[in-house]
Amino acid sequence: MKRIDITRDIRPLTEFRSKMADMVKELNTANRPLFLTQHGRPVAVVLAPEDYAELMEKFEFVEAVKSGEASLDAGKGISRAKAVEQVRKARRK
């Protein structure tokens, strides 16, 4: 997903309603999200399915890292040596 271009990627909801097919086509070719506004305020973001999937994958990874950090902070972690040993055992199977 590319960076937002504020001159092209922020559009009023009324324009999106009237030009939906063209804007969705542009959304998929530009590989950037489309931000919709109503009365000058942001109300929605439209993403290509691939961009949404990529975003969710990254989000899930970050959540997994946070969960791991919380486990370590709570004293539930294992040493690096023990982790390496478990990975090596798993590879042998």
GIWO-V767754 format. One record per backbone hydrogen bond with DSSP energy under -1.0 kcal/mol. CO is the residue of the C=O (numbers start at 0). NH is the residue of the N-H. Records with the same first field share a line. If there is no record, write none. Layout:
CO=NH + NH
//
This chain:
4=7 + 8
8=34
10=36
11=15
12=16
13=17
14=18
18=22
19=23
20=24
21=25
22=26
23=27
24=28
25=29
26=30
30=1
33=45
34=10
35=42 + 43
36=12
37=40
40=37
43=35
45=33
47=51
48=52
49=53
50=54
51=55
52=56
53=57
54=58
55=59
56=60
57=61
58=62
59=63
60=64
61=65
62=66
63=67
64=68
65=69
66=70
67=71
68=72
69=73
70=75
71=74
78=82
79=83
80=84
81=85
82=86
83=87
84=88
85=89
86=90
87=91
//
